[in-house]
Every structure is written in structure tokens, then in C-alpha cells.
């Protein structure tokens, strides 16, 4: 097993920015072990649902408005 020891900073919940780039090119799955130091703090923000709904409307302006029941029925039955 090869081990690379470097520091990183979370950009958001699914993106980690490394302080130093990893040398070489790796392919395939990589096992990542996260070790938090005493300075790391969990940031728990509340999701902004209104902003997300607005984003959906901006990204898909032609989509008809649907209730959650209609949406789930469509997902269950397919289009």
C-alpha cells in the first residue's frame, strides 16, 4: 500500500482541496482516511430550500410545476 500524507481543506460537503498537489497520476479507486485535528470544527448549515427551488426553476424553465405526490408517482412508474 502506498501512503501519501498531506493536508486538505473541505470546500463543501463533497470536495476536499489538498494543500499540496499529489505527485503522479493514479487511476482506480483510492482509499481515503480522514483525520481531523483539534482545530477542525463541523459546520452544520441549514439547507436553503427556497434557493434550491429557484435554482431548479432557472435550470429547467420549461418543466411543468408538479406536487411531490405527482413527482414520486412519476419516479415510481417511470416516464
Residue pairs with C-beta under 8 A, 6 or more apart in sequence:
4 22
6 18
6 19
6 20
6 22
7 18
7 19
7 20
8 16
8 17
8 18
8 19
9 16
9 17
9 19
10 16
10 17
11 17
56 63
66 74
